[in-house]
Amino acid sequence: MNRKIRVGIVFGGRSGEHEVSLRSARSIFDALDRGRYEPVLLGIDHDGRWHLQESARALLDAPGTALTLHAEAPSVAVAPGSVSDDRSLVTVGSSGVVGPIDVVFPVLHGTYGEDGTLQGLLEMAGIPYVGSGVLGSAAGMDKDFARRLFRAAGLPLVDAFVVRASEDRRADDLHREVSERLGYPCFVKPCNMGSSVGVSKARDATQLAAAVAMAFRYDTKVLIERGHAVREIEVAVLGNDAPAASVAGEIVPTHDFYSYEAKYLDENGAVLKIPADLDDAQMRTVRGMAVEAFRCLDLQGLARVDFFLEKETGRWFLNEVNTMPGFTSISMYPKLWEATGVPYAALVDRLIALALERHATRSALSTRYVPEVK
């Protein structure tokens, strides 16, 4: 196309990871080549309302500063099929057309953004978007469901079990089950959340009860996982049909574990080692497993695949897959690709190209059944 590509950067959202999204979106906004792209800032507030943000206002802030979501900005909505261009947004309460959106970069972490819900809306609207589709996004977000698929594929997993809020389990019953099946310490995680929101380490029955109660604040399904003495290794994957893995990196937390506070509130909460101190065989193994996990969930575009390497035995465990990982310039995903030879701005370019490529492939498929003439 001769004109600039209009990139809708969607950020914020109805999620416990709302604030993380504001930081990631700013980095992408700063990285877009203004000679090729026109960014359109679309902020989703905590109540789920979409607002058209002023790019000019954002430019007044220092580069790297988290985007601010201005709730007084005009409300907008995706309007598939209601205007001449089916990729347009319209302002709510009027017939004003914001204009065509060529591709969306949904920098939303967690629920209502990374879990297939937004992806379904964009599919219905016919708008290309960065990242995995409905199936992969939903599967990757739900730790319970993802584990089922990983187990079927033969990928190594830490022992764990799931508790549902509807079961109304007694605290002493849970303590007994953890003692018999996993032992202490254990980790308690909401099944549908990221950035370690709601995650706790429990060393006894009292801590377990508190950890489960907190996790149920964020989800109706909670994963309780055996604790191991491990190293935390991460790999970035990039691509559609032919995904490639970056070099592996290691997270060395200065806290008890890599909690939300260690990730985002304490600037000294962890040390990133890129590349990780692994031998050649270990590096090949973990990169191969990362691509296998990516394909197992039918992912596209990008993902960060997180592993545990048990210190005593050298055994690998697949922890989880993040289909829209943190995307600030100092986040692990872009840093891993930078160490593999793909700088941040080039990475953003590649992801937009992958989104347009996948949309073109899917758009070529027939949506009408035409009986074969014999």
Rosetta blueprint (number, residue, H / E / L):
1 M L
2 N L
3 R L
4 K L
5 I E
6 R E
7 V E
8 G E
9 I E
10 V E
11 F E
12 G E
13 G L
14 R L
15 S L
16 G L
17 E L
18 H H
19 E H
20 V H
21 S H
22 L H
23 R H
24 S H
25 A H
26 R H
27 S H
28 I H
29 F H
30 D H
31 A H
32 L L
33 D L
34 R L
35 G L
36 R L
37 Y E
38 E E
39 P E
40 V E
41 L E
42 L E
43 G E
44 I E
45 D L
46 H L
47 D L
48 G L
49 R L
50 W E
51 H E
52 L E
53 Q L
54 E L
55 S H
56 A H
57 R H
58 A H
59 L H
60 L H
61 D L
62 A L
63 P L
64 G L
65 T L
66 A L
67 L L
68 T L
69 L L
70 H L
71 A L
72 E L
73 A L
74 P L
75 S E
76 V E
77 A E
78 V E
79 A L
80 P L
81 G L
82 S L
83 V L
84 S L
85 D L
86 D L
87 R L
88 S E
89 L E
90 V E
91 T E
92 V L
93 G L
94 S L
95 S L
96 G L
97 V E
98 V E
99 G E
100 P E
101 I L
102 D L
103 V E
104 V E
105 F E
106 P E
107 V L
108 L L
109 H L
110 G L
111 T L
112 Y L
113 G L
114 E L
115 D L
116 G L
117 T H
118 L H
119 Q H
120 G H
121 L H
122 L H
123 E H
124 M H
125 A H
126 G L
127 I L
128 P L
129 Y E
130 V L
131 G L
132 S L
133 G L
134 V H
135 L H
136 G H
137 S H
138 A H
139 A H
140 G H
141 M H
142 D L
143 K H
144 D H
145 F H
146 A H
147 R H
148 R H
149 L H
150 F H
151 R H
152 A H
153 A L
154 G L
155 L L
156 P L
157 L L
158 V L
159 D L
160 A E
161 F E
162 V E
163 V E
164 R E
165 A H
166 S H
167 E H
168 D L
169 R L
170 R L
171 A H
172 D H
173 D H
174 L H
175 H H
176 R H
177 E H
178 V H
179 S H
180 E H
181 R H
182 L L
183 G L
184 Y L
185 P L
186 C E
187 F E
188 V E
189 K E
190 P E
191 C L
192 N L
193 M L
194 G L
195 S L
196 S L
197 V L
198 G L
199 V L
200 S E
201 K E
202 A E
203 R L
204 D L
205 A H
206 T H
207 Q H
208 L H
209 A H
210 A H
211 A H
212 V H
213 A H
214 M H
215 A H
216 F L
217 R L
218 Y L
219 D L
220 T L
221 K E
222 V E
223 L E
224 I E
225 E E
226 R E
227 G L
228 H L
229 A L
230 V E
231 R E
232 E E
233 I E
234 E E
235 V E
236 A E
237 V E
238 L E
239 G E
240 N L
241 D L
242 A L
243 P L
244 A E
245 A E
246 S L
247 V L
248 A L
249 G E
250 E E
251 I E
252 V E
253 P E
254 T L
255 H L
256 D L
257 F L
258 Y L
259 S L
260 Y H
261 E H
262 A H
263 K H
264 Y H
265 L H
266 D L
267 E L
268 N L
269 G L
270 A E
271 V E
272 L E
273 K E
274 I L
275 P L
276 A L
277 D L
278 L L
279 D L
280 D H
281 A H
282 Q H
283 M H
284 R H
285 T H
286 V H
287 R H
288 G H
289 M H
290 A H
291 V H
292 E H
293 A H
294 F H
295 R H
296 C H
297 L L
298 D L
299 L L
300 Q L
301 G E
302 L E
303 A E
304 R E
305 V E
306 D E
307 F E
308 F E
309 L E
310 E E
311 K L
312 E L
313 T L
314 G L
315 R L
316 W E
317 F E
318 L E
319 N E
320 E E
321 V E
322 N E
323 T L
324 M L
325 P L
326 G L
327 F L
328 T L
329 S L
330 I L
331 S L
332 M H
333 Y H
334 P H
335 K H
336 L H
337 W H
338 E H
339 A H
340 T L
341 G L
342 V L
343 P L
344 Y H
345 A H
346 A H
347 L H
348 V H
349 D H
350 R H
351 L H
352 I H
353 A H
354 L H
355 A H
356 L H
357 E H
358 R H
359 H H
360 A H
361 T H
362 R H
363 S H
364 A L
365 L L
366 S L
367 T L
368 R L
369 Y L
370 V L
371 P L
372 E L
373 V L
374 K L
